[in-house]
Amino acid sequence: TAKDLSHVPCKFYRVGSCTAGLSCPFSHAPPPSRNPQDPNNPQTPQPKDVCAWFVKGTCKFGHKCALAHVLP
């Protein structure tokens, strides 16, 4: 039988790179914050850096890349 992992934070979701979506067995809930109104709170998710290789059309990691695949 499979273990219930829904309480375990998804390490990929935390960095914005979980590709499992709704089928991910791990939690995609935001971590509890001591002061959620503070925009300088280090627990606030930060945008990912843009993948320079994707912009050039040469990223070999595709959807598994840890960087953002967006065009400027």
mmJSON file of the N, C-alpha and C atoms, coordinates in Angstrom:
{"data_MODEL":{"atom_site":{
"group_PDB":["ATOM","ATOM","ATOM","ATOM","ATOM","ATOM","ATOM","ATOM","ATOM","ATOM","ATOM","ATOM","ATOM","ATOM","ATOM","ATOM","ATOM","ATOM","ATOM","ATOM","ATOM","ATOM","ATOM","ATOM","ATOM","ATOM","ATOM","ATOM","ATOM","ATOM","ATOM","ATOM","ATOM","ATOM","ATOM","ATOM","ATOM","ATOM","ATOM","ATOM","ATOM","ATOM","ATOM","ATOM","ATOM","ATOM","ATOM","ATOM","ATOM","ATOM","ATOM","ATOM","ATOM","ATOM","ATOM","ATOM","ATOM","ATOM","ATOM","ATOM","ATOM","ATOM","ATOM","ATOM","ATOM","ATOM","ATOM","ATOM","ATOM","ATOM","ATOM","ATOM","ATOM","ATOM","ATOM","ATOM","ATOM","ATOM","ATOM","ATOM","ATOM","ATOM","ATOM","ATOM","ATOM","ATOM","ATOM","ATOM","ATOM","ATOM","ATOM","ATOM","ATOM","ATOM","ATOM","ATOM","ATOM","ATOM","ATOM","ATOM","ATOM","ATOM","ATOM","ATOM","ATOM","ATOM","ATOM","ATOM","ATOM","ATOM","ATOM","ATOM","ATOM","ATOM","ATOM","ATOM","ATOM","ATOM","ATOM","ATOM","ATOM","ATOM","ATOM","ATOM","ATOM","ATOM","ATOM","ATOM","ATOM","ATOM","ATOM","ATOM","ATOM","ATOM","ATOM","ATOM","ATOM","ATOM","ATOM","ATOM","ATOM","ATOM","ATOM","ATOM","ATOM","ATOM","ATOM","ATOM","ATOM","ATOM","ATOM","ATOM","ATOM","ATOM","ATOM","ATOM","ATOM","ATOM","ATOM","ATOM","ATOM","ATOM","ATOM","ATOM","ATOM","ATOM","ATOM","ATOM","ATOM","ATOM","ATOM","ATOM","ATOM","ATOM","ATOM","ATOM","ATOM","ATOM","ATOM","ATOM","ATOM","ATOM","ATOM","ATOM","ATOM","ATOM","ATOM","ATOM","ATOM","ATOM","ATOM","ATOM","ATOM","ATOM","ATOM","ATOM","ATOM","ATOM","ATOM","ATOM","ATOM","ATOM","ATOM","ATOM","ATOM","ATOM","ATOM","ATOM","ATOM","ATOM","ATOM","ATOM","ATOM","ATOM","ATOM","ATOM"],
"id":[1,2,3,4,5,6,7,8,9,10,11,12,13,14,15,16,17,18,19,20,21,22,23,24,25,26,27,28,29,30,31,32,33,34,35,36,37,38,39,40,41,42,43,44,45,46,47,48,49,50,51,52,53,54,55,56,57,58,59,60,61,62,63,64,65,66,67,68,69,70,71,72,73,74,75,76,77,78,79,80,81,82,83,84,85,86,87,88,89,90,91,92,93,94,95,96,97,98,99,100,101,102,103,104,105,106,107,108,109,110,111,112,113,114,115,116,117,118,119,120,121,122,123,124,125,126,127,128,129,130,131,132,133,134,135,136,137,138,139,140,141,142,143,144,145,146,147,148,149,150,151,152,153,154,155,156,157,158,159,160,161,162,163,164,165,166,167,168,169,170,171,172,173,174,175,176,177,178,179,180,181,182,183,184,185,186,187,188,189,190,191,192,193,194,195,196,197,198,199,200,201,202,203,204,205,206,207,208,209,210,211,212,213,214,215,216],
"type_symbol":["N","C","C","N","C","C","N","C","C","N","C","C","N","C","C","N","C","C","N","C","C","N","C","C","N","C","C","N","C","C","N","C","C","N","C","C","N","C","C","N","C","C","N","C","C","N","C","C","N","C","C","N","C","C","N","C","C","N","C","C","N","C","C","N","C","C","N","C","C","N","C","C","N","C","C","N","C","C","N","C","C","N","C","C","N","C","C","N","C","C","N","C","C","N","C","C","N","C","C","N","C","C","N","C","C","N","C","C","N","C","C","N","C","C","N","C","C","N","C","C","N","C","C","N","C","C","N","C","C","N","C","C","N","C","C","N","C","C","N","C","C","N","C","C","N","C","C","N","C","C","N","C","C","N","C","C","N","C","C","N","C","C","N","C","C","N","C","C","N","C","C","N","C","C","N","C","C","N","C","C","N","C","C","N","C","C","N","C","C","N","C","C","N","C","C","N","C","C","N","C","C","N","C","C","N","C","C","N","C","C","N","C","C","N","C","C"],
"label_atom_id":["N","CA","C","N","CA","C","N","CA","C","N","CA","C","N","CA","C","N","CA","C","N","CA","C","N","CA","C","N","CA","C","N","CA","C","N","CA","C","N","CA","C","N","CA","C","N","CA","C","N","CA","C","N","CA","C","N","CA","C","N","CA","C","N","CA","C","N","CA","C","N","CA","C","N","CA","C","N","CA","C","N","CA","C","N","CA","C","N","CA","C","N","CA","C","N","CA","C","N","CA","C","N","CA","C","N","CA","C","N","CA","C","N","CA","C","N","CA","C","N","CA","C","N","CA","C","N","CA","C","N","CA","C","N","CA","C","N","CA","C","N","CA","C","N","CA","C","N","CA","C","N","CA","C","N","CA","C","N","CA","C","N","CA","C","N","CA","C","N","CA","C","N","CA","C","N","CA","C","N","CA","C","N","CA","C","N","CA","C","N","CA","C","N","CA","C","N","CA","C","N","CA","C","N","CA","C","N","CA","C","N","CA","C","N","CA","C","N","CA","C","N","CA","C","N","CA","C","N","CA","C","N","CA","C","N","CA","C","N","CA","C","N","CA","C","N","CA","C","N","CA","C"],
"label_alt_id":[null,null,null,null,null,null,null,null,null,null,null,null,null,null,null,null,null,null,null,null,null,null,null,null,null,null,null,null,null,null,null,null,null,null,null,null,null,null,null,null,null,null,null,null,null,null,null,null,null,null,null,null,null,null,null,null,null,null,null,null,null,null,null,null,null,null,null,null,null,null,null,null,null,null,null,null,null,null,null,null,null,null,null,null,null,null,null,null,null,null,null,null,null,null,null,null,null,null,null,null,null,null,null,null,null,null,null,null,null,null,null,null,null,null,null,null,null,null,null,null,null,null,null,null,null,null,null,null,null,null,null,null,null,null,null,null,null,null,null,null,null,null,null,null,null,null,null,null,null,null,null,null,null,null,null,null,null,null,null,null,null,null,null,null,null,null,null,null,null,null,null,null,null,null,null,null,null,null,null,null,null,null,null,null,null,null,null,null,null,null,null,null,null,null,null,null,null,null,null,null,null,null,null,null,null,null,null,null,null,null,null,null,null,null,null,null],
"label_comp_id":["THR","THR","THR","ALA","ALA","ALA","LYS","LYS","LYS","ASP","ASP","ASP","LEU","LEU","LEU","SER","SER","SER","HIS","HIS","HIS","VAL","VAL","VAL","PRO","PRO","PRO","CYS","CYS","CYS","LYS","LYS","LYS","PHE","PHE","PHE","TYR","TYR","TYR","ARG","ARG","ARG","VAL","VAL","VAL","GLY","GLY","GLY","SER","SER","SER","CYS","CYS","CYS","THR","THR","THR","ALA","ALA","ALA","GLY","GLY","GLY","LEU","LEU","LEU","SER","SER","SER","CYS","CYS","CYS","PRO","PRO","PRO","PHE","PHE","PHE","SER","SER","SER","HIS","HIS","HIS","ALA","ALA","ALA","PRO","PRO","PRO","PRO","PRO","PRO","PRO","PRO","PRO","SER","SER","SER","ARG","ARG","ARG","ASN","ASN","ASN","PRO","PRO","PRO","GLN","GLN","GLN","ASP","ASP","ASP","PRO","PRO","PRO","ASN","ASN","ASN","ASN","ASN","ASN","PRO","PRO","PRO","GLN","GLN","GLN","THR","THR","THR","PRO","PRO","PRO","GLN","GLN","GLN","PRO","PRO","PRO","LYS","LYS","LYS","ASP","ASP","ASP","VAL","VAL","VAL","CYS","CYS","CYS","ALA","ALA","ALA","TRP","TRP","TRP","PHE","PHE","PHE","VAL","VAL","VAL","LYS","LYS","LYS","GLY","GLY","GLY","THR","THR","THR","CYS","CYS","CYS","LYS","LYS","LYS","PHE","PHE","PHE","GLY","GLY","GLY","HIS","HIS","HIS","LYS","LYS","LYS","CYS","CYS","CYS","ALA","ALA","ALA","LEU","LEU","LEU","ALA","ALA","ALA","HIS","HIS","HIS","VAL","VAL","VAL","LEU","LEU","LEU","PRO","PRO","PRO"],
"label_asym_id":["A","A","A","A","A","A","A","A","A","A","A","A","A","A","A","A","A","A","A","A","A","A","A","A","A","A","A","A","A","A","A","A","A","A","A","A","A","A","A","A","A","A","A","A","A","A","A","A","A","A","A","A","A","A","A","A","A","A","A","A","A","A","A","A","A","A","A","A","A","A","A","A","A","A","A","A","A","A","A","A","A","A","A","A","A","A","A","A","A","A","A","A","A","A","A","A","A","A","A","A","A","A","A","A","A","A","A","A","A","A","A","A","A","A","A","A","A","A","A","A","A","A","A","A","A","A","A","A","A","A","A","A","A","A","A","A","A","A","A","A","A","A","A","A","A","A","A","A","A","A","A","A","A","A","A","A","A","A","A","A","A","A","A","A","A","A","A","A","A","A","A","A","A","A","A","A","A","A","A","A","A","A","A","A","A","A","A","A","A","A","A","A","A","A","A","A","A","A","A","A","A","A","A","A","A","A","A","A","A","A","A","A","A","A","A","A"],
"label_entity_id":["1","1","1","1","1","1","1","1","1","1","1","1","1","1","1","1","1","1","1","1","1","1","1","1","1","1","1","1","1","1","1","1","1","1","1","1","1","1","1","1","1","1","1","1","1","1","1","1","1","1","1","1","1","1","1","1","1","1","1","1","1","1","1","1","1","1","1","1","1","1","1","1","1","1","1","1","1","1","1","1","1","1","1","1","1","1","1","1","1","1","1","1","1","1","1","1","1","1","1","1","1","1","1","1","1","1","1","1","1","1","1","1","1","1","1","1","1","1","1","1","1","1","1","1","1","1","1","1","1","1","1","1","1","1","1","1","1","1","1","1","1","1","1","1","1","1","1","1","1","1","1","1","1","1","1","1","1","1","1","1","1","1","1","1","1","1","1","1","1","1","1","1","1","1","1","1","1","1","1","1","1","1","1","1","1","1","1","1","1","1","1","1","1","1","1","1","1","1","1","1","1","1","1","1","1","1","1","1","1","1","1","1","1","1","1","1"],
"label_seq_id":[1,1,1,2,2,2,3,3,3,4,4,4,5,5,5,6,6,6,7,7,7,8,8,8,9,9,9,10,10,10,11,11,11,12,12,12,13,13,13,14,14,14,15,15,15,16,16,16,17,17,17,18,18,18,19,19,19,20,20,20,21,21,21,22,22,22,23,23,23,24,24,24,25,25,25,26,26,26,27,27,27,28,28,28,29,29,29,30,30,30,31,31,31,32,32,32,33,33,33,34,34,34,35,35,35,36,36,36,37,37,37,38,38,38,39,39,39,40,40,40,41,41,41,42,42,42,43,43,43,44,44,44,45,45,45,46,46,46,47,47,47,48,48,48,49,49,49,50,50,50,51,51,51,52,52,52,53,53,53,54,54,54,55,55,55,56,56,56,57,57,57,58,58,58,59,59,59,60,60,60,61,61,61,62,62,62,63,63,63,64,64,64,65,65,65,66,66,66,67,67,67,68,68,68,69,69,69,70,70,70,71,71,71,72,72,72],
"pdbx_PDB_ins_code":[null,null,null,null,null,null,null,null,null,null,null,null,null,null,null,null,null,null,null,null,null,null,null,null,null,null,null,null,null,null,null,null,null,null,null,null,null,null,null,null,null,null,null,null,null,null,null,null,null,null,null,null,null,null,null,null,null,null,null,null,null,null,null,null,null,null,null,null,null,null,null,null,null,null,null,null,null,null,null,null,null,null,null,null,null,null,null,null,null,null,null,null,null,null,null,null,null,null,null,null,null,null,null,null,null,null,null,null,null,null,null,null,null,null,null,null,null,null,null,null,null,null,null,null,null,null,null,null,null,null,null,null,null,null,null,null,null,null,null,null,null,null,null,null,null,null,null,null,null,null,null,null,null,null,null,null,null,null,null,null,null,null,null,null,null,null,null,null,null,null,null,null,null,null,null,null,null,null,null,null,null,null,null,null,null,null,null,null,null,null,null,null,null,null,null,null,null,null,null,null,null,null,null,null,null,null,null,null,null,null,null,null,null,null,null,null],
"Cartn_x":[0.835,0.0,0.875,0.392,1.136,0.943,2.007,1.924,1.262,0.539,-0.07,1.007,1.384,2.426,1.858,0.528,-0.096,0.286,0.875,1.31,2.779,3.487,4.911,5.03,5.718,5.85,6.603,6.125,6.78,7.986,9.185,10.397,10.474,9.851,9.87,8.879,7.712,6.723,7.284,8.055,8.64,9.513,10.16,11.025,10.352,9.068,8.31,8.55,8.997,9.292,8.614,7.534,6.829,6.038,6.285,5.598,4.445,4.223,3.181,1.791,1.728,0.434,-0.473,-1.736,-2.71,-2.418,-1.611,-1.3,-0.108,0.481,1.618,1.141,1.83,1.4,1.786,2.615,3.088,2.246,2.399,1.622,2.127,1.195,1.514,0.999,0.778,0.316,1.491,1.239,2.331,2.785,4.071,4.551,3.946,3.732,3.199,4.18,3.637,4.478,4.212,5.275,5.108,4.493,4.773,4.253,3.932,2.781,2.488,2.307,2.071,1.885,3.211,4.324,5.63,6.141,6.227,6.71,8.179,8.917,10.327,10.51,9.398,9.449,10.174,11.246,11.993,11.197,10.067,9.256,8.302,8.189,7.325,7.941,7.171,7.749,8.292,9.487,10.13,10.006,9.904,9.85,11.155,11.035,12.225,12.991,14.299,15.112,14.744,14.849,14.537,15.696,15.369,16.372,16.897,18.157,18.764,18.839,19.004,19.079,17.721,16.621,15.291,15.069,15.477,15.309,16.048,17.212,17.999,17.475,16.556,16.009,16.861,17.743,18.66,18.628,17.564,17.524,17.315,18.244,18.163,17.285,16.833,16.051,14.544,14.104,12.68,11.819,10.684,9.757,10.332,11.461,12.09,13.101,13.275,14.233,13.793,14.747,14.45,14.269,14.555,14.427,13.146,12.711,11.459,11.631,10.704,10.704,9.672,10.086,9.245,10.053,9.36,10.044,9.888,10.969,10.895,9.996],
"Cartn_y":[-1.19,0.0,1.247,2.276,3.534,4.338,5.026,5.89,7.205,7.787,9.102,10.159,10.824,11.847,13.25,13.376,14.682,15.728,15.31,16.262,16.663,15.984,16.26,17.325,18.439,19.495,18.999,19.386,19.04,19.955,19.364,20.184,20.853,20.282,20.893,22.056,21.912,22.991,24.225,24.012,25.141,26.007,25.407,26.182,26.437,26.098,26.403,25.478,24.239,23.364,21.996,21.866,20.587,20.416,19.321,19.06,18.067,17.569,16.568,17.18,18.46,19.127,18.474,18.268,17.701,16.247,15.559,14.163,14.022,15.126,15.072,14.551,13.547,13.002,13.883,14.895,15.756,17.023,17.729,18.935,20.119,20.864,22.107,23.305,23.112,24.203,25.125,26.434,27.343,27.094,27.301,27.097,28.137,27.79,28.779,29.932,31.122,32.312,33.025,33.546,34.281,35.65,36.254,37.582,37.647,37.1,37.012,38.357,39.431,40.734,41.385,40.861,41.464,41.024,41.937,41.541,41.127,41.481,41.092,39.778,39.116,37.844,36.821,36.195,35.23,33.986,33.735,32.566,32.838,34.101,34.439,33.857,33.092,32.52,33.613,33.41,34.362,33.855,34.769,34.318,33.632,32.65,31.941,32.803,32.579,33.235,32.663,33.491,33.054,32.222,31.138,30.253,30.879,31.283,31.909,30.928,29.64,28.642,28.481,28.583,28.51,29.689,30.884,32.084,31.912,31.247,30.994,29.792,29.033,27.854,26.614,26.591,25.463,24.78,24.955,24.323,22.823,22.039,20.587,19.946,20.734,20.172,20.201,21.018,21.082,21.413,20.697,20.987,20.649,19.935,19.602,20.656,21.694,22.754,23.466,23.782,24.472,25.967,26.466,27.89,28.141,29.392,29.746,29.744,29.121,29.114,30.118,31.366,32.457,33.267,33.826,34.684,36.129,36.908,38.315,39.136],
"Cartn_z":[0.0,0.0,0.0,-0.634,-0.72,0.558,0.952,2.133,1.754,2.716,2.506,2.702,1.622,1.663,1.547,1.664,1.439,2.484,3.593,4.617,4.44,3.546,3.311,2.22,2.5,1.481,0.242,-0.92,-2.185,-2.381,-2.43,-2.558,-3.93,-4.921,-6.251,-6.333,-5.681,-5.68,-4.991,-3.921,-3.183,-4.07,-5.065,-5.964,-7.311,-7.397,-8.607,-9.777,-9.499,-10.629,-10.545,-9.773,-9.722,-11.017,-11.69,-12.954,-12.789,-11.566,-11.344,-11.226,-10.889,-10.784,-9.761,-10.131,-9.202,-8.853,-9.657,-9.356,-8.41,-7.985,-7.063,-5.707,-5.151,-3.861,-2.672,-2.898,-1.82,-1.712,-0.586,-0.317,-1.128,-1.712,-2.404,-1.61,-0.313,0.55,0.855,0.926,1.268,2.703,2.977,4.345,5.28,6.539,7.472,7.622,7.72,7.806,9.119,9.711,10.962,10.718,9.561,9.26,7.772,7.349,5.916,5.23,5.987,5.359,4.97,5.446,5.188,3.82,2.833,1.505,1.517,2.564,2.66,3.405,3.727,4.431,3.557,4.067,3.25,2.888,3.563,3.234,2.084,1.655,0.537,-0.733,-1.522,-2.743,-3.653,-4.126,-5.017,-6.453,-7.417,-8.808,-9.198,-10.069,-10.528,-11.521,-11.57,-12.584,-13.948,-14.974,-16.333,-16.874,-17.538,-18.135,-19.429,-19.4,-20.578,-21.746,-21.438,-22.512,-23.192,-22.426,-23.025,-23.964,-23.511,-24.338,-25.663,-25.627,-26.845,-27.626,-26.994,-27.66,-27.509,-26.5,-26.367,-25.002,-24.206,-22.883,-23.046,-22.493,-22.619,-21.542,-20.548,-19.453,-19.708,-20.647,-20.975,-19.779,-19.617,-18.521,-17.151,-17.101,-15.818,-15.374,-16.154,-15.826,-14.547,-13.685,-12.425,-12.627,-13.819,-14.107,-14.902,-14.91,-15.587,-17.102,-17.794,-19.256,-19.741,-19.797,-20.287,-21.277,-22.243,-23.204,-22.763,-22.858,-22.423,-23.32],
"occupancy":[1.0,1.0,1.0,1.0,1.0,1.0,1.0,1.0,1.0,1.0,1.0,1.0,1.0,1.0,1.0,1.0,1.0,1.0,1.0,1.0,1.0,1.0,1.0,1.0,1.0,1.0,1.0,1.0,1.0,1.0,1.0,1.0,1.0,1.0,1.0,1.0,1.0,1.0,1.0,1.0,1.0,1.0,1.0,1.0,1.0,1.0,1.0,1.0,1.0,1.0,1.0,1.0,1.0,1.0,1.0,1.0,1.0,1.0,1.0,1.0,1.0,1.0,1.0,1.0,1.0,1.0,1.0,1.0,1.0,1.0,1.0,1.0,1.0,1.0,1.0,1.0,1.0,1.0,1.0,1.0,1.0,1.0,1.0,1.0,1.0,1.0,1.0,1.0,1.0,1.0,1.0,1.0,1.0,1.0,1.0,1.0,1.0,1.0,1.0,1.0,1.0,1.0,1.0,1.0,1.0,1.0,1.0,1.0,1.0,1.0,1.0,1.0,1.0,1.0,1.0,1.0,1.0,1.0,1.0,1.0,1.0,1.0,1.0,1.0,1.0,1.0,1.0,1.0,1.0,1.0,1.0,1.0,1.0,1.0,1.0,1.0,1.0,1.0,1.0,1.0,1.0,1.0,1.0,1.0,1.0,1.0,1.0,1.0,1.0,1.0,1.0,1.0,1.0,1.0,1.0,1.0,1.0,1.0,1.0,1.0,1.0,1.0,1.0,1.0,1.0,1.0,1.0,1.0,1.0,1.0,1.0,1.0,1.0,1.0,1.0,1.0,1.0,1.0,1.0,1.0,1.0,1.0,1.0,1.0,1.0,1.0,1.0,1.0,1.0,1.0,1.0,1.0,1.0,1.0,1.0,1.0,1.0,1.0,1.0,1.0,1.0,1.0,1.0,1.0,1.0,1.0,1.0,1.0,1.0,1.0,1.0,1.0,1.0,1.0,1.0,1.0],
"B_iso_or_equiv":[0.0,0.0,0.0,0.0,0.0,0.0,0.0,0.0,0.0,0.0,0.0,0.0,0.0,0.0,0.0,0.0,0.0,0.0,0.0,0.0,0.0,0.0,0.0,0.0,0.0,0.0,0.0,0.0,0.0,0.0,0.0,0.0,0.0,0.0,0.0,0.0,0.0,0.0,0.0,0.0,0.0,0.0,0.0,0.0,0.0,0.0,0.0,0.0,0.0,0.0,0.0,0.0,0.0,0.0,0.0,0.0,0.0,0.0,0.0,0.0,0.0,0.0,0.0,0.0,0.0,0.0,0.0,0.0,0.0,0.0,0.0,0.0,0.0,0.0,0.0,0.0,0.0,0.0,0.0,0.0,0.0,0.0,0.0,0.0,0.0,0.0,0.0,0.0,0.0,0.0,0.0,0.0,0.0,0.0,0.0,0.0,0.0,0.0,0.0,0.0,0.0,0.0,0.0,0.0,0.0,0.0,0.0,0.0,0.0,0.0,0.0,0.0,0.0,0.0,0.0,0.0,0.0,0.0,0.0,0.0,0.0,0.0,0.0,0.0,0.0,0.0,0.0,0.0,0.0,0.0,0.0,0.0,0.0,0.0,0.0,0.0,0.0,0.0,0.0,0.0,0.0,0.0,0.0,0.0,0.0,0.0,0.0,0.0,0.0,0.0,0.0,0.0,0.0,0.0,0.0,0.0,0.0,0.0,0.0,0.0,0.0,0.0,0.0,0.0,0.0,0.0,0.0,0.0,0.0,0.0,0.0,0.0,0.0,0.0,0.0,0.0,0.0,0.0,0.0,0.0,0.0,0.0,0.0,0.0,0.0,0.0,0.0,0.0,0.0,0.0,0.0,0.0,0.0,0.0,0.0,0.0,0.0,0.0,0.0,0.0,0.0,0.0,0.0,0.0,0.0,0.0,0.0,0.0,0.0,0.0,0.0,0.0,0.0,0.0,0.0,0.0],
"pdbx_formal_charge":[null,null,null,null,null,null,null,null,null,null,null,null,null,null,null,null,null,null,null,null,null,null,null,null,null,null,null,null,null,null,null,null,null,null,null,null,null,null,null,null,null,null,null,null,null,null,null,null,null,null,null,null,null,null,null,null,null,null,null,null,null,null,null,null,null,null,null,null,null,null,null,null,null,null,null,null,null,null,null,null,null,null,null,null,null,null,null,null,null,null,null,null,null,null,null,null,null,null,null,null,null,null,null,null,null,null,null,null,null,null,null,null,null,null,null,null,null,null,null,null,null,null,null,null,null,null,null,null,null,null,null,null,null,null,null,null,null,null,null,null,null,null,null,null,null,null,null,null,null,null,null,null,null,null,null,null,null,null,null,null,null,null,null,null,null,null,null,null,null,null,null,null,null,null,null,null,null,null,null,null,null,null,null,null,null,null,null,null,null,null,null,null,null,null,null,null,null,null,null,null,null,null,null,null,null,null,null,null,null,null,null,null,null,null,null,null],
"auth_seq_id":[1,1,1,2,2,2,3,3,3,4,4,4,5,5,5,6,6,6,7,7,7,8,8,8,9,9,9,10,10,10,11,11,11,12,12,12,13,13,13,14,14,14,15,15,15,16,16,16,17,17,17,18,18,18,19,19,19,20,20,20,21,21,21,22,22,22,23,23,23,24,24,24,25,25,25,26,26,26,27,27,27,28,28,28,29,29,29,30,30,30,31,31,31,32,32,32,33,33,33,34,34,34,35,35,35,36,36,36,37,37,37,38,38,38,39,39,39,40,40,40,41,41,41,42,42,42,43,43,43,44,44,44,45,45,45,46,46,46,47,47,47,48,48,48,49,49,49,50,50,50,51,51,51,52,52,52,53,53,53,54,54,54,55,55,55,56,56,56,57,57,57,58,58,58,59,59,59,60,60,60,61,61,61,62,62,62,63,63,63,64,64,64,65,65,65,66,66,66,67,67,67,68,68,68,69,69,69,70,70,70,71,71,71,72,72,72],
"auth_comp_id":["THR","THR","THR","ALA","ALA","ALA","LYS","LYS","LYS","ASP","ASP","ASP","LEU","LEU","LEU","SER","SER","SER","HIS","HIS","HIS","VAL","VAL","VAL","PRO","PRO","PRO","CYS","CYS","CYS","LYS","LYS","LYS","PHE","PHE","PHE","TYR","TYR","TYR","ARG","ARG","ARG","VAL","VAL","VAL","GLY","GLY","GLY","SER","SER","SER","CYS","CYS","CYS","THR","THR","THR","ALA","ALA","ALA","GLY","GLY","GLY","LEU","LEU","LEU","SER","SER","SER","CYS","CYS","CYS","PRO","PRO","PRO","PHE","PHE","PHE","SER","SER","SER","HIS","HIS","HIS","ALA","ALA","ALA","PRO","PRO","PRO","PRO","PRO","PRO","PRO","PRO","PRO","SER","SER","SER","ARG","ARG","ARG","ASN","ASN","ASN","PRO","PRO","PRO","GLN","GLN","GLN","ASP","ASP","ASP","PRO","PRO","PRO","ASN","ASN","ASN","ASN","ASN","ASN","PRO","PRO","PRO","GLN","GLN","GLN","THR","THR","THR","PRO","PRO","PRO","GLN","GLN","GLN","PRO","PRO","PRO","LYS","LYS","LYS","ASP","ASP","ASP","VAL","VAL","VAL","CYS","CYS","CYS","ALA","ALA","ALA","TRP","TRP","TRP","PHE","PHE","PHE","VAL","VAL","VAL","LYS","LYS","LYS","GLY","GLY","GLY","THR","THR","THR","CYS","CYS","CYS","LYS","LYS","LYS","PHE","PHE","PHE","GLY","GLY","GLY","HIS","HIS","HIS","LYS","LYS","LYS","CYS","CYS","CYS","ALA","ALA","ALA","LEU","LEU","LEU","ALA","ALA","ALA","HIS","HIS","HIS","VAL","VAL","VAL","LEU","LEU","LEU","PRO","PRO","PRO"],
"auth_asym_id":["A","A","A","A","A","A","A","A","A","A","A","A","A","A","A","A","A","A","A","A","A","A","A","A","A","A","A","A","A","A","A","A","A","A","A","A","A","A","A","A","A","A","A","A","A","A","A","A","A","A","A","A","A","A","A","A","A","A","A","A","A","A","A","A","A","A","A","A","A","A","A","A","A","A","A","A","A","A","A","A","A","A","A","A","A","A","A","A","A","A","A","A","A","A","A","A","A","A","A","A","A","A","A","A","A","A","A","A","A","A","A","A","A","A","A","A","A","A","A","A","A","A","A","A","A","A","A","A","A","A","A","A","A","A","A","A","A","A","A","A","A","A","A","A","A","A","A","A","A","A","A","A","A","A","A","A","A","A","A","A","A","A","A","A","A","A","A","A","A","A","A","A","A","A","A","A","A","A","A","A","A","A","A","A","A","A","A","A","A","A","A","A","A","A","A","A","A","A","A","A","A","A","A","A","A","A","A","A","A","A","A","A","A","A","A","A"],
"auth_atom_id":["N","CA","C","N","CA","C","N","CA","C","N","CA","C","N","CA","C","N","CA","C","N","CA","C","N","CA","C","N","CA","C","N","CA","C","N","CA","C","N","CA","C","N","CA","C","N","CA","C","N","CA","C","N","CA","C","N","CA","C","N","CA","C","N","CA","C","N","CA","C","N","CA","C","N","CA","C","N","CA","C","N","CA","C","N","CA","C","N","CA","C","N","CA","C","N","CA","C","N","CA","C","N","CA","C","N","CA","C","N","CA","C","N","CA","C","N","CA","C","N","CA","C","N","CA","C","N","CA","C","N","CA","C","N","CA","C","N","CA","C","N","CA","C","N","CA","C","N","CA","C","N","CA","C","N","CA","C","N","CA","C","N","CA","C","N","CA","C","N","CA","C","N","CA","C","N","CA","C","N","CA","C","N","CA","C","N","CA","C","N","CA","C","N","CA","C","N","CA","C","N","CA","C","N","CA","C","N","CA","C","N","CA","C","N","CA","C","N","CA","C","N","CA","C","N","CA","C","N","CA","C","N","CA","C","N","CA","C","N","CA","C","N","CA","C","N","CA","C","N","CA","C"],
"pdbx_PDB_model_num":[1,1,1,1,1,1,1,1,1,1,1,1,1,1,1,1,1,1,1,1,1,1,1,1,1,1,1,1,1,1,1,1,1,1,1,1,1,1,1,1,1,1,1,1,1,1,1,1,1,1,1,1,1,1,1,1,1,1,1,1,1,1,1,1,1,1,1,1,1,1,1,1,1,1,1,1,1,1,1,1,1,1,1,1,1,1,1,1,1,1,1,1,1,1,1,1,1,1,1,1,1,1,1,1,1,1,1,1,1,1,1,1,1,1,1,1,1,1,1,1,1,1,1,1,1,1,1,1,1,1,1,1,1,1,1,1,1,1,1,1,1,1,1,1,1,1,1,1,1,1,1,1,1,1,1,1,1,1,1,1,1,1,1,1,1,1,1,1,1,1,1,1,1,1,1,1,1,1,1,1,1,1,1,1,1,1,1,1,1,1,1,1,1,1,1,1,1,1,1,1,1,1,1,1,1,1,1,1,1,1,1,1,1,1,1,1]
}}}
